[in-house]
């Protein structure tokens, strides 16, 4: 049995750049796949990481790690006690530890650039991104001859549940030999489980992954001096590149 923890970056709505009604140009999903036999070891390693973060950066063990807040504080008051350069170094340190903590795990990443998707094709990019993520996860489970569940941060639960149930009975995809084939996602069991990221080190880890992918794909000039755009590359040893063989980092883009 495998668990896939999922978090997102960006919003799933139709691209809008109208002042006062702007939304993100992207929608990203990152999924961290863990074998049940490795779960306890990974959890113990995460707790060790949090103790080290407390020692080095003064952030409490129970305080939530939230990548966007580490860069620009909006809600988490305890972050104000840490200088920005140290908060960003905390994020670099965290992501550098992920391939060590999860040495036997895999990461699937989906990055939808709304500007490169045909206008009017989608009203909600979450459906597109989740379809691609669930399909790759199911392919991985079939390869491993196993089953798995999905555990995600608070999201559009109704949409994800509906999509997964539909993909279990009807999931046409283009064949590389031409035409359409049915690829039923029958290795994923149960509906997705929703977790509050505040109470899950695993969801907080996928938040770091998704946000670092965003910073790589859409680098911001004012942050380049911190080298944030290069953090995602540290995950390369455990990225499931088979998810998209045509991409250097296996990122599913369409």
N, C-alpha and C positions, 0 to 999 in steps of 0.2 A: 504494500500500500504506500502511496505517495501523497504528500500534501503540497499544494501550490498556494503560496501566499501572494496576494496581488495588491498593488496600489497604483495610483494614477498620477499624472501630471497634466495640467491644462484642463479646459472644460470641453464638453462634447458638443456644444452648440454650433450652429452654422456660423462661419467666419463673418465677423462684423467689425469694421474699423471706424464706425460712426462715433464721434466724440460723445462720451457719456454712456455709450452702449458697446464699448469695446469688449472683445473676448480674445482668447488665446488663438494663435495661428496653428496650434498643434493640439493633439490629444495623444497621450502616451500611457501605455500599460506595461508594467514590469511584473513578471511572475517568477518567484523563487521556489524551485521544486526541491523537496526534501523527502528522502526515504524515511518511513516511520522508524526504522532501526537506527537512524542517525539523529533522530529528533532530540533525545535527551542529551547527547553529547553536544550538539549544536547549542542547545539551551544553556548548558553549563558554560560553554565558551562565551556566549553572549553575556552571561552574568559576569564573567571575568572581565570582559571588555568594558562593561558599564562600571565596574569597580576601578578599572584603570582610568577611564574617562573622568570619574570623580576625583581621582588622585591628581591627574594632570591638569584638568580644566575646571574643577570645582563644581561640576554639574551633578546634582543628586541622582542616585541610582533609579529612583522612581519617576524622575522627570522625563517627559516625553521628548524623544529626538524627532525634530521636525525640520527637514532640510531647508525649506523656504524661509522659515523663521530664523534659522541660523544665519541666513544672509541678510534678511530684513525683518526685524522684530515687529510683530503686530499684536500678538496676544500673550506670549509666554514671558512673563515678567522676570523670571529667574535668569533668562538669557542676558538681561541688561547688565548683570554683574560681570559678564565676560566680554572683553574687547572683541570687536568684529574680526580682526585678524586671527584671534585665537578661536573664535567660533568656526571660521572657515577651515582653520587647521584641524579642528575637531572633526569636521566633516571629511577632510582628506584622510585623517587617521582612521576613522570609522570604515570608510569604503576600502581602504588598503587592507583592513583586517577581514573583510568579507570572504575573499577567496581562501583564507586560512581557516576561518571558522566553519565555512560551508564547503570544505575541500572536495566532498563527494556529491555536491549538489549541482544543479544547473539553473541558468537564468534564461527566460524567454522575454524578449522585448519587442513591443509593437509601437511604432512611431508614425502617426498619421499626420502628414503636413496638409492642412486643409487647403492651402493655396495651390497644391499640386493634385488635388482631387477634383474631378469634373464638377463644375458649379451645378448645384441643384440635385446632385446624386444622393446626398444624405442630409436629413434633417437632424440626425443625432449620430455623431461619429462614434459614440460609445458602442453602438450595435456593430459597426464595422470592426472596431478594434477588438471587442470581446470575441467576435466570431473568429478572428484570426488567432487570437491567443488561445482560445479553447480548442481550436482545431490542432494547433501545434502541440498543445499539452496532451491531447488525446493520441496524437501520432507518437509522442514520446512514450506514453503508457503502453501502447500496442507494441512498440519496439522492446520495451522492458518486460512485456507479458505480465502486466500488473494493472491494478486499478488505482484510482486516485480521487481526491476531493479538492474543492476549491475553497479557500478561506480569504476573504477580501475585506478591506476597510469599508466603512459605510459609504455606499454608492447607490445607484439606481437598482435596488434589489429586484424590483418587479421585472425590469427589462432583462437583467442577467438571468434570472430564473426562467423567464419565458424563452429566451434565446437558447439556453442550454436544453430545455425540454424539447424545443423544436428540433434542435440539431441531433437529438437522439433518434428521431424518426425520419427527418427529412433534411439532408445537408448536401445539396448538389455543389460540386466544385469543378473547375476546368481541369481536364486531363492533359498531361504533358504530351499525350499522343493525339490530342484533338478531341473535341466533344466534351460532354459532361459526364461525371461519374458521381455516384452516391458514396459519401464517406461519413458514415454514421458515427457520432461521438459516444460510443457505448462503453468506453472504459472509464469515463468519469461518472462516479456514483453520487447520488443524492443531489439536492439543490445546493447552491453556494451557501457557505456559512459566513455570516456577517460579524465582524469583530470591530470593536472600538480600538483604534490604533494606540490610544493612551495606555491600554492594558496588554499590548502585545509587542514584545521586542522584535518578533518576526515581521509584523506589518511595518514597524518603524524602519526595519532594514530595507524593505522593498520601497519605502518612501525615499530613502537615500538613493537607491538605485535609479528610480524613475526620475528624480530631480537631477541627478548627475547626467543622465542621458539628455534631459532637456537642455542643460547647460552646454553639453557638447554640440547638440544640433542647432541651438539658437544662442550662440555666445553673445554676451553683453559687453560692450567695450569697457565700461567702467569696472568690470570685474576681472578683466583679463590679467591684470597685475597680480591677482591671486592664483591664476592658472587653473581656475575651476573647470574650464572647458576640457581639461585633460584628465580629470578624476575618473571618468567612466572607463577609460582604457585599463585601469587597474583591475577591472573585473574580467578581463579577457580570458584568464585560465578556466573560468567556470561558465562562460556564456555558451548556450546551445546554438552553435553556428549553423547547425543543420536546419534550424527554423527558417533560415533564408540564405541558402548557399551563395547567392549572387551578391550578398552584402558582406563587407569586410568583418563586421561584428555580428553578423547573423540577425540584424534588425529587420523585422517585417515592416515594410513601408507602404504596402497597398493591398 
